[in-house]
Amino acid sequence: MSTVWIIALIAVVVLVVVAAVVMVGRGKAGAGGGRGLKRRFGPEYDRVVARHDGDAKAAERELGERVKRHGSLELRPLTAETREQYVAQWAGTQEQFVDSPQRAVAEADKLLARLAADRGFPDGTQYDEQFSALSVHHAAQVNGYRKVHRAAHGENSTEQMREAMIEARELFEVLVTAKPADSGAHRPQHTEDGKDHKGDTGRSGAPLAPGRSHHAKGSGA
């Protein structure tokens, strides 16, 4: 075999090896990206996969696009006064649940939209975009916003609305709580009327479950 053929054969072998290394590298990168998205989004990852009929690649493209659009979003702090106002409004919404669950979930939906916008997320008039941004930064709590938004715009049982309110409270707590540099010492423990709420309380001092001290109509509680 001539020297030319030997060199040509070596070149072909090198090209094949390089191509194989590139393919393996891409495969590892894709798997790592999927694992990274699953760690970042948690249960939201599984929900998006289910919505894509089990197509993990399609779900990862959607979630990756969310991160690309909203991953660098910088949150704005709330003033102590604004935080106290939100805490009082949420407590009032929970109290309203006793007599009017549907109105309460509608108010909770609007309240979360305003609060998220104040923290620097997209405007609440664009629910899908705001939800996508929230899912990137608060994936563990964002399903509560989805539930209360659906409850506010559909027909649900009182118990379903109660569950939506309780889960939405988790996102409210995260959004309303101060950052370390955001005057955490002024985090409110009471509502504007100055009274303590009895029963289980969250970090903001309002009752965790709507109507805990009363029976909501039709709830069977």
N, C-alpha and C positions, 0 to 999 in steps of 0.2 A: 504494500500500500504506500502510495506516494505521500510525501510530506504535506502536500496541499490537502489531500483527503483527510489526513490525520487532524490537521488544524481545523478543517471544516467540521469534522465529527465532534471535536472538543467544543467548538463554538455552539453546536446544536445542543450538546449535553448541558453546557452552561446556561443556555437560554431556557431549557426545560426546567433546570433546577431553580433558576431565578423566578420563573413563572409560578412554580409550586410554592416557593417561599412567600411570594406575594399573595397567592390565594389563601394560604394558611393564615397569614397575617390579617387579611381582611376578615376571614372567618372568626378569628379570635377577637378582633375589634368589634365585630357585630355582636358577638355573644356578650362581650364586656359591656357594650352599650345597652343591651337589653337588660342585663343584670343591674346595671347602674340605674336605669329608668325604673326598674321594679323596686329597687331599694328606695329610690327617691319618692315615688308615688304611692307605694304600698297598695292598699285596697283599691285606690283609684286606678292603678295599673290593671288590676283584674276586671274592674268595671268596663274600662275602655276595650279590653280584649273581648269581653263578652258582647259588647255593642258591635264589635267588628266580627261577630260570629266565630270567635276563636282564632282569628287571624292575628297572631302576635306581631308580625312584621308591620301590618297596617296600623295596629295600635301604637307600636313604637314610633312609627313615622309621625303620627298625630301628637304623641307626647313629646317627641323630640322637637317638633315645631313649636309646641307650647313653651318649652324651655328656651328655644332660640328667640322667641318673641318677648318673653317676660322674665327670663332668668336674671337679667341685669337690673331689674326694676328696684329702685331705692325707696324704701318705705319712709313716710313722713311721720314724725312724732305728733301726738295729740297734746294739747295744753291740758293742764289739770282741770281747768274749768270745762273744757269740751268733753273730757273724759267723764266728769261727774254728770254732765247733761245726758250723755249716752247711757250711762248706768241707770239713771233715773227713768229714762224713756223705756229702756228694756224692762225694768221692774214694772212700770205701768202697763206695758204690753202683756206681760205675764198675768197681771191681775185682771186685765180685760178678757183673758182667755176664759175665765169662769163664766161670764155671761155671753160672750160672743167669740167662740173659737175661730170661726172663719175670719172675722175682722182682725183678731189678734195675729193670726199667721200672716195675713196681708200686711199688717203693720210691721211685723218682724222682718218680712222680706224686704220692705222698703228701708227699714232701719239698717239692716246689714249692708244693703247697697250703698247707702249714704256713708256709713262708717268705713267701708272698704275704699270708697272714693276719697274720703278724707285722709286715709292712710297712704294714698298714692297709687291705688289700683285704678284701672280704667273706669270710666263713668258707669254708674249702675244702669243707665238707659240702654247700654249694650251688654245685656246679661251674659251672653255666651263668651264675649271677650273678657269680661270681668271675672267670670267663673274660671276661665282658662288660666288667667293670671293668678288667681287665688289658689288654684290647684298646684301650681308650681311652687308656691311659697308655704302653703298650709294644706298639703295633701291629706294629712290625717284628719282634718276637721272639715274639709270643704263639702263633703257629702251632706252635711247638715244644711248648708245653703241650698243645695239642689233639692232636698226634701221640702224645705219650707217654701221655696219658690214654686214647686209643683203644687204643694198644698194650697198656696195662695191663688193659683190659677186653675184649679180643678176641684172636683167633688171628692171629698174624703170623709171617712168616719172621724168622730171626735177623737178616738184613740190614735188614729193615724196622724191627726193634726197635733195631738199632744206629743207623740214621739218625734215629730218633725221639729217642734219647738225645743224640746230637750236637746236634740242633737245639734240644732242650729246654735244653741247656747254655747256649745264648745267653740265654734268659730268666733262668736261674739267675744268670748273671754280672751281668746288669743289676740284678736284685733284691738280690743280696748285696753289691754294690759300694757303698761309702759315698758319701754326698753330700759336697760340699765342706766343709760345717760339721760333718760327722759323723765327726770324728776319723780322717780319711783316712790319717794317718801310721801308724795302727795296723793297716792292712789286712794280713792274714796272707799270708805267702809259703810256709808249710809247713803240713802237716797236724799233728794232735796228736802223732804219733809223732816229730815233729821232723825227719823225713827229707825231702829234696828228691825230687820225682817226676821221673824222667827222661823225655826226649822232649819234644814240643811241650806248652807250658803256656799257660793263660789267665791272666787278671789275678789269679785267686785261687790259683794255684800248682798246681792239680790238672790231670791230663792231659786234653786236649781230647776225645779219642776213647776210648770204653770199650774196654779190652782191647788198647790199642795195642801193648803190649810182649808180648802173648800172643795166641794164636789162639783166638777164641771158637768153641765147638763148633758145627759146622754152618754157620759163617759163610763159609767158603771164603776167609777173609782170610789 
